[in-house]
């Protein structure tokens, strides 16, 4: 596939083909909207297939719900909603210290990340998007009329535009904007999650929908919840404070060693949860970090979602990614021959909003794992007051309001491609 050429000085050729890196949330959302505006998106994903399950993600406020409705996926999300994720914090003997209701973390609608990704993938595939799984970009070279892309496995191809929707450690951002060290800031904590058998030895009454039970020590949180899709499984979630660590991001054994070292000697159920790491094959481990990019586009290459302005946890990144996909596709449809103008309007509409949401990520580690015993007592006392909790919930919902244009769809091409 090759980008079209225009005579020198003539009209600019219309944008037709867009390569998107990443099939998590932002990538399929953008592919869905681009296809509905008459463009031809191709999504490349390093994983061999969509990732099922995962942590719960939420949407809150009228703006996010309106965009989900305009995208035609709100009803599908309602059918798989979790009902929210309550959080209970206990002492070493299992006595309750603080209980946070489902809406605290669950917003107006909460779903599993894997369900959201699947719904967006299926909708975009039906609209004509192409997917290539089990592959990744190795180079990007911008030309006068497009971007030449090379892949780890597939043959080279040319596209009119390229969008990095591949997360906080974006491959597209690394290739086109510079290394992670230039754009990713460590926020003082690490987070991990993995699945484990839900067996009586845990000694906990874990029921789907009942939320998580967690124990804090200064700078550490160990928690566990029932798996929402498999009653025989549970899911652990750990957070610990630490300066930036040097380790291999691709080595699960190194991640397990860091977790065992950080949580050694803690009471409650921590030893049993750490023991389950021996058989865990789905461990996710990463720093709680923030991405800051001075400009979200360079020439014909743009960034979307966490790749542009994300936070590992607490930055409302999922809702922002959906709004970003909606706006980016809409602006490209408004300027089919001028991608620079479209990229400029996209960033102008979303940057301040995204940065405000992103600030929540700066506080997430300190909220989940306060650094001192007085800090733990202060958090528990403050959030145990109904008025304080109600104010925080209202503020979180109000903060998501944003005026957005209404971008009309064009007839879509229903042909789709799913490649491996």
Order of alpha helices (4+ residues) and beta strands (2+ residues): beta-alpha-beta-beta-alpha-alpha-beta-beta-alpha-beta-alpha-beta-beta-beta-beta-beta-alpha-beta-beta-beta-beta-alpha-alpha-beta-beta-beta-alpha-alpha-alpha-alpha-alpha-beta
